[in-house]
Amino acid sequence: MSTQTKGIRTAAREQILREAQNLAKQRQKPLAELMQHPDRVVRELLSRASQAGAMHALEKAASKAT
């Protein structure tokens, strides 16, 4: 595995951890408690990312329309 690939994976893990920490803060639960169900956390993070992507696409379309 190349050094660049390792760097990308490390950055992705760090970003996922930051997002999970933000989710824990929003739900006012300790991260360890939240991570007892990692599948639920991943599903929630993917849902948020999908919604953010959809919002970005709408904003981009709106800016082109004006």
C-alpha positions in Angstrom: 0.0 0.0 0.0 1.4 3.4 -0.9 2.1 6.1 1.5 -0.4 8.3 -0.2 -3.2 5.7 0.3 -2.3 5.4 4.0 -2.5 9.1 4.4 -5.9 9.3 2.8 -7.2 6.4 5.0 -5.8 8.1 8.1 -7.5 11.4 7.1 -10.8 9.6 6.5 -10.6 7.9 9.9 -9.9 11.2 11.6 -12.8 12.9 9.8 -15.2 10.1 10.8 -14.0 10.3 14.4 -14.6 14.1 14.4 -18.1 13.6 13.0 -18.9 10.9 15.5 -17.7 13.2 18.3 -20.0 16.0 17.0 -22.9 13.6 16.9 -22.2 12.6 20.5 -22.1 16.2 21.6 -25.4 16.9 19.8 -27.1 13.9 21.5 -25.4 14.8 24.8 -24.0 11.2 25.2 -20.5 10.0 25.7 -18.8 8.9 22.5 -18.1 5.4 24.0 -21.9 4.9 24.7 -22.7 6.1 21.2 -20.2 3.7 19.6 -21.7 0.7 21.2 -23.8 0.7 18.0 -21.3 1.6 15.3 -23.7 0.6 12.5 -26.3 3.2 13.7 -23.5 5.8 13.9 -22.3 5.1 10.4 -25.9 5.1 9.0 -26.5 8.5 10.7 -23.2 10.0 9.4 -23.9 8.7 5.9 -27.4 10.2 6.0 -26.0 13.5 7.1 -23.4 13.5 4.4 -26.0 12.6 1.8 -28.2 15.5 3.0 -25.3 17.9 2.9 -24.5 16.8 -0.6 -28.0 17.3 -1.7 -28.1 20.8 -0.1 -24.9 21.7 -1.8 -26.3 20.7 -5.2 -29.5 22.7 -4.6 -27.4 25.8 -3.6 -25.3 25.4 -6.7 -28.3 25.2 -8.9 -29.9 28.2 -7.2 -26.8 30.3 -7.7 -26.8 29.4 -11.4 -30.4 30.4 -11.7 -29.9 33.9 -10.3 
